[in-house]
Amino acid sequence: MFTTLVAVLVALALGHVAPAAAASLRRFGGFRRWLGWLDAHGGRAWRSPGGAVLALLPALLLMGALQGLLHDRLYGLPGLLLGVGVLAWCWGPRDLDRDVEAVIDADDAPTRHAAVAHLQAAGGSLREDVPSLVEATLLNALRRWFAVLFWFLLLGPVGALGYRLLALMAESPLRVRVPMEALAMAQRVLGWIEWPVAQLMAFSMALVGNFDTAWKAWRQAHGERLAGSIDFLGAVARASVNAELREDAHDYTEAGMLPVWQRLPDLRDAMSLVWRMLLLWLAVVALLVLAGWVT
């Protein structure tokens, strides 16, 4: 849809041009206060598995009502503005490629530790070895970009907001405010709604990288299983990056050139994969719009 293309461009531009403003916009302070209120007044319902639904339902009902109210009003302009605003709000919250570059450019241990912590803000092993950083880059790409985009495409603003709030409740520092049973339910649901996104990302990596390598890694990691787990994504990412680095080294050798060594080439290649995947997704959306299949 046209709204999606505009909204993604706005979200990316906001993170690059005004990262501080973007981070401030995406703090979700209202949701944090709502979780605090539930902790004080939610009672047994909040401390049950249904507490996850209780936390999300008011915001989703409000967004759904607003989305329905603005649908097809004034030639779709209010709906366009709502979509752009919500996707830009739910994107991130941090800018992914800036965080990757900060890890690559870090010159001392404290700076590197801080940069790695920012890169892994939406999930990761918290280790600083290169394979773990590659995996964290793809996992954070899923949670910062692709899952928000996927659910926005399926359900509009309510889908993007629902995913972001669920991810905040299940995997961000806000999870310390959530009771154990509600948190366990939120994490299970998050795993299931991220699973189709991870599958599409693995397929996208195969298309923009080495198909055979990605396919073998996906099968070896049991990616074909219908399960609420995205563990296979890291295996596909590591295999794809290793294959691309081998191909680059082979190309340099064939051309009689020495490779241009650079810091953390694995991490640079992982971010390059993420960009190519995002361009592929947007190209598919643009083709669907041009074909008149979606609006």
N, C-alpha and C positions, 0 to 999 in steps of 0.2 A: 504494500500500500504506500501511496505517496507520503502519507503522514509519517510512516516509519523511516523512510529515507531522509526526510527533513529532520526528524527528531534525532536520529543517530548522528547526523552532521552537527547539529546544535550541541548534543551531549559531548562529542569529541572536542569541538571547538572550545566549549566552556572549560573542559579540563585542561586544555593547553594554554588558552589565553588568560584565564583567571582561575588557577587551581585553588587559591585560598577561598575565593568566593564559592567555587563548586563544593569544596569540602564543608564549608559553613552551611550551604544549602542542604547538604545531604546528611546532616547529623540526626535527623528524625527525633528531635527532642520531645515532640508530642507523644510519640510512641513510647519513649523511655518513661515519661511521666505516667502514661497509661498503665504500663507494666508495674510501676511503683504503686499506683492506686489499687490495682488488682491484688498486689501482694499484701496490702493493708486491709482491703475490704472484700476480696474475692471469695473468701471462705473455702468450703470444700470443693466447690465447682472449679475454682482456680487451681487447686492442688490435685486435681484428677487429670487423666489424659485429655478430657474435654477442655481443659484450661487453654490448650493451644487454639482451639476454635474460638473460645471466649476472647482471647487476646486479639484475634484477627478480624472477627466478624463486624464490629462497628465501622472500622475504616473501610472494609470492602463493601459493606452495604451503602455507605455514603458515597464512595467512588462509583459504584454501580448505578446509583440513582442519578448522580451528576452526568455520567456517561450517557445514560438513556435520555436524560432531559435535553442534552445538547445535540443528540444525534439528528442529523439532517436539518438543523436550524441554520438559517442565514447562509445557505449554500455550503454548509459543512465547515465554515470558518471557526466557530467556537469549538467544535469537536477537534479540528486540526490543532488549535492552540492548546487544548487540554491534553491531547496526545503528545505533542512536543514537550510541554511542560512536565508531564508525569514521567516520560521516558528520560528526560534530562535529569530529573530529580532522583530517579531510581538507578540511574547508571552509576557505576563506580562502587564505592564513593571516591576512591582515589584514582588518579590517572595511571593506568597500568604501564604504558611505555615509559613514563617518567620514572616510575619506581624501578623498572628493569634497568634503565640507564644509570640510576643512582647506585645500584649494586655494582654495575660494571665499572663505574668511575670512582668508587670508594678507594681511597688511598691509605687508610689506616683502619685498625680493627674496630674501634668504637663507631666510626662512620659506617663501616661495613655492616656491623651488627644492627645498627638502626635502619639501614637501607633494606637489609634482609627482612627485618620485622615488618616494615611497611609493605614489602612485596608479598609477604605471606599473610597480610592482614585478613584476607577472606578465606584462609585455609592453607594448609601445607604441613610438612613434617617438622618444621622449625629447625631442620638441619641445614648446614651451609655448604654441603658438598654439591658439586655441579648437577648430578642427576636429580637431587632433591629440589634444586632451584628451577630446573627445567619443568619438573612436575608441578611445582608451585605456580609457575608462570601460566601453565595451561589450566590449572584448577582455578586460579584467580581470574583468568580470562572467562571461564564458564560463569563464575559467580558475579563478576563485575559487568560483563558484557552480554555473553551469548544467552544465558538463561533469561535475563531480563528481556532481551530482544525476542526470544522464542515465545515467551508467554504473552508479550505485547502483541505479536503477530496473531496469536490464537484468540486472545480474549480482550485485546485493547488495553487501555489504562488500568482497568481493574486487575488484569493478569500480571502486568509489570509490578504494580504496587503489592499485590498479594505475594508474589515471589520475593520481593525485597524485604517485606516485613517478616516473612517466614524465615528467610536466611538470617536476618538480624537476630531473631529470637533463638534460632538453633545453633548458629556458628559464630556470632560476634561476641564481644565482651558483654553484651546485654543478656546473654544466657545465664549469667549468675543471678539475675533477678527472677528467673523462671523456675518453678518447682520441678523436682526431679521427674515426676510422671508426665507432666505437660511438656517438659523439655525432651524426654525420650520420644514422645509422640511427634513433636515438631521435627526432630531429626529423622525419624522414619519417613514422614511425609516428604520432607525435603529430599531425601535420597531418591524417592520414587519420582518426584517431579523434575529432578535433575537428570535422571537416567536417560530419557529420550534426548535431552540436549547433549549429553555426553556422547550418545550414539551418533548423532548428527555431526558433532565435532570430530569424532574419530573418522567418519566417512569423509568429511571435508579435508582432514589431514591427508588421507589417502589420495584425494583428488589433486590437492595442491602440492603434494610431496611425492614420495615413493610409494606407489600403491601396494606392491607386493610386500614391502617391509611392514607397512602399516597393517595390512590384512593379517600377516603372520603374527604380529604382536597382539593384535586384537583377539585372534583365536587362542593364542597361548595364555592370554590373561582372562579367558573365558568371557569375553565380551558378548557372546551370543546368548548368555543366560539371561532370562527374564528375572531380574533381581533389582532391588532398590540400592544398588551400589554403583559407584562410578570409578572404582579402583582401576579398571582397565584403561582409563584415559591417560593416566600417568605412564603406563607401559607403552602405549601407542606413541605418546609424545617423545619419550626417551629414544625409542627405536627410530622414529622419523628423523629426529635431530641427528642421531649418530649416522644414519644413512646419508643425509644431506652433506654432513661434514666429510664423509668418505668420498662422496661424488665430487665435492669441491676440490679436495686434495688430488683426486685422479685427474680432474680437468687441468689443474695447474701443472701437474707432471707431464701430461700429454702435450701441453703448450710449451714445455721447456722453461717454465717459470717456477720460482719459489713461491709458496703460499705467503700471503700477506698476513703474518701472525698478528692477532689482536687479542685483547683481554676478553676472557670468557666467550669464545666464539659459540659455544653451545647455547648460552643464554641469548646471544644476539640472534641465533638461528631460530630459537624457540619463539622469540618475539616476532621475527619475520614470518614464521608460520601462522601466528595469531593474526597478523595483519592480512595475510593472503586469505585466510579463512573468512575473516570479516568481509573483505571485498567480494569473495565468492557468494556469501549469503546476501549481501546487498545487490549484487548483480542478478541473482535469481529473483529477488523481490522486484527489481526494476523490470526484468523481462516479463514477469507476471502482470505488472501494472500496464506495460505496453501492449501485452496481449489482451488486456481487458478482462482477465480472469479475476482480479481483485481490484478494489478501488482504494 
